[in-house]
Each structure stands twice: as structure tokens, then as C-alpha cells.
Amino acid sequence: MKTISISLSPNTEKDDISLAFNLIFKPWKWKRGKEIKDLERMFRNYFGFKNAFSFNSGRSSLISILKAMEIGNADEVIVQAFTCNAAVNPIIYVGAIPIFADIDESLNISAEDVVKKVTNKTKAIMIQHTFGYPANIEEIRKICVANNLYLIEDCAHALGAKYKDSFCGSFGDASFFSFGRDKIISSVYGGMVTVNNEALLEKVSHFQKEINYPSLFWIKQQLLHPILMNKIVLPLYNSKIGRGILKMFLNLNILSKSVTSKENQGKLPSYFPERMPNALAVLAINQFKKLQRFNEHRKEIAQVYNSLLVNKKEFKVVFKKDKDKEVVFLKYPVLNVNPLKIVKEARKKGIYLNDGWFGSVVVPSLTSLENVCYIIGSCPQAEEIVKRIICLPTHINISRNDAKKVFELFN
Ligand SMILES: Cc1ncc(COP(=O)(O)O)c(C=O)c1O
């Protein structure tokens, strides 16, 4: 039985595995190499961005932006609730305080609540484009202009999404992307910054040059990920053996975790911030070439869910058509479900829907809300939504038939 999963190396294809396998035997190519600049150039050219700076993650990318903005010292940064601790911890890391604003029905930051959360300590507002659905950028930008605040675009979910015919990432004073394992494209870890505010340009560039490359051990962990996940773990995942092997790989540090237990306590591991290593740039370039195909596929699978859910009025489809927004459907969120129940039922059928994005306003749900400065009750809409949301998979390894199988869970 094929393992249908929303995560577990979702974007990996055969050529990605071969590429990682070949790199394993060439450690001299792991840290420095020409592919880092090649990736940055491809990125600039594809999106028409004036500049691009690579890092080993979205987390490191965000740190570079906050440092360039000289944010720290108990400054406040407004972020949305229903986010990931990976988006919040960099703010705490630089010494600033994340202030949470509530979300609207599209799972993005609510302009109405942002206005209420601005104080004289606020330095920036970060918008998220949750699951690839562009936020109402214009409304938020107006608030930034009126209050002299920086706008940061978190495009971790939105590689290739557009707002009013321009790519997400074009609007922030600075914007960042992620090539993490469950993102639009994946080099297991990786990130990119683009800077639109000239005054920040030199600072981000300087920061990138100052920090280190990750260790060889860390790079090897990431190179092993597409190989071991696809050749050993996934084929066996429907049995206890496969799940046990994955646990063992993680416990023995043979594979990396996407988020560590330290991060659930509001602290970043020592490999953030670091530069993008060449080996992962090689993987990212290969995935970047497939961006359009991946996003076309996601749209097609989203259409399948759309057409099937039309007749299921008890469930609520989140992403509405909007002429100003070109959505990339990193995932397909559905509301009015009991996430734990559906995850459990799905597992019985060999379908793994636990992507961590439910059960807490800062995911994964093991995150200490106190440590990430979330005040219970401050974002009621988000607190309500996380109790009844589930995301369905749309990635390249999900066929239309798989999508129909996933949908059967709603019957
Ligand atoms: C919304 C959001 N922002 C930022 C990040 C951080 O990206 P990365 O995992 O590349 O550090 C993530 C993912 O972890 C995310 O989901």
C-alpha cells in the first residue's frame, strides 16, 4: 500500500535522491562552491528581484533581516497567531518581543487586529501568506506607512504566489523564503532573503558574509534525508518497522528534525544563523527548476478537493477565489473538522495527515506559549480555528487518485 502523507519528504523525486547520493561522496563540495551564487542568481532572475541572499533556513534568513533593521532590545514585532515557532523564535533570538495579532478567515493576519496591537515600541509587522494564500498586503502596508514601521514578508509558504500580479516577496522592506522539507521546494533546509529597502541591503549582505557555514556533520544529516526517507522509511512507513526506523534515525541524529525540542521552548539551536552550504544549494537548484510544475500540480490537486468538497457543506473550504491573489496551495486547509479524530482515522487507511498545523496558535503544539510570549485569549479567532482545522496534501507525490482517497475520509 502506497504511503500517502502530507509531510515525510513530500517534494522528493528520483533525481533529487540521485543528486543527494552523489554528493554524499564529494564532501569537498559540501560547504563552499559555485552553486550558492548560481542559486541566488536563478532566484533573482526568476522573480525579477534586485538581490537575493541565501541562508541555511528561513530562520537564519529572518535573523538577518531583523539584525539589518536593528531590531532587538525589547522592540516589538507584530506577527500573526497560527504560525510556527520557527517564525517566532528568531524574533526572540535578537532580543525583541513577538506581539501576536489575530487572523482573518483566510488564516492570514487581520489588519483590524494589527491596528490594535501597534504601540510605540513596535518596529515591524510580519505578514505570512499562510499555506501560499497571499495576505492582504496593501492594507498592512498602509498601517506600516502610517506608523513608520518596517514590513517583513514571510514567504516561507508562498514561493511563486502573486498579489496583484507581483510575486510575494516584492512588497516587504525585506522578505524571506524557506526551502525546508515541507515547503514549496525543498533542500531539506535552506532559505533566501530579498531586500527591497535599499537602506537594508548592505547590512544583510554584510551579515551573510560574517556568519559561518554549517558543520560537515549537519550537512551530511540533510543529504541523508531524501535518501533514507525515500529508500527506507517511506516504503515501510505503513508498518511499525518503518515508523520505528524513522524514530531511530532521529534519535541517533542520523537525520535532522525540522524543529527541535529546544525550539519548542523558545530557543534556537546553534546552527542558526548560518549560511547556505553548497551541497544544499545543489539540491535547491534542482528543485527550483521544477517550481512551476510543482505549483501547477498543487493547483490541480486543490481543484480535485474543491470539486469534491462542494457537496459537503458541513466542512468549510478556506481559500476563496480572489482576482488579486494567485495562490500556490502549499497545502489545502479545511475547517470544521476534529483534527485529532481525522488524523487517527486516516492513519488506519495508510494516510498520514499530521503536519503539526493544528491544536495550538504557535505550532507544533508542544511549543511553550509562555516562552514564545503568546498571551492566552489575545487572538480568539486563531484559538478557535486551531481546534477545527486540518490540511490536506497537494504535493507532487500525491496523485488525483490519492486526493480522492484522502477525500473519502470526509464521507
Ligand atoms: C510560516 C513559517 N515561517 C518561517 C518558517 C521558517 O522556515 P525554516 O524552516 O526554513 O527555518 C517556517 C517553517 O518552518 C514557517 O512555516
The ligand as a Tripos MOL2 file, in Angstrom:
@<TRIPOS>MOLECULE
LIG
   16    16     1     0     0
SMALL
NO_CHARGES

@<TRIPOS>ATOM
      1 C1          5.3580   30.3590    8.3630 C.3       1 LIG1
      2 C2          6.7940   29.9650    8.5120 C.ar      1 LIG1
      3 N1          7.7180   30.9290    8.6250 N.ar      1 LIG1
      4 C3          9.0170   30.6410    8.7670 C.ar      1 LIG1
      5 C4          9.4650   29.3440    8.7920 C.ar      1 LIG1
      6 C5         10.9140   29.0720    8.9810 C.3       1 LIG1
      7 O1         11.4980   28.4620    7.8660 O.3       1 LIG1
      8 P1         12.6650   27.3960    8.0480 P.3       1 LIG1
      9 O2         12.0560   26.0990    8.4320 O.co2     1 LIG1
     10 O3         13.3130   27.3400    6.6950 O.co2     1 LIG1
     11 O4         13.5950   27.9240    9.0810 O.co2     1 LIG1
     12 C6          8.5350   28.3050    8.6810 C.ar      1 LIG1
     13 C7          8.8910   26.8870    8.6610 C.2       1 LIG1
     14 O5          9.4670   26.2850    9.4530 O.2       1 LIG1
     15 C8          7.1620   28.6250    8.5450 C.ar      1 LIG1
     16 O6          6.2250   27.6650    8.4500 O.3       1 LIG1
@<TRIPOS>BOND
     1     1     2 1
     2     2     3 ar
     3     2    15 ar
     4     3     4 ar
     5     4     5 ar
     6     5     6 1
     7     5    12 ar
     8     6     7 1
     9     7     8 1
    10     8     9 2
    11     8    10 1
    12     8    11 1
    13    12    13 1
    14    12    15 ar
    15    13    14 2
    16    15    16 1
@<TRIPOS>SUBSTRUCTURE
     1 LIG1         1 GROUP 0 **** ****
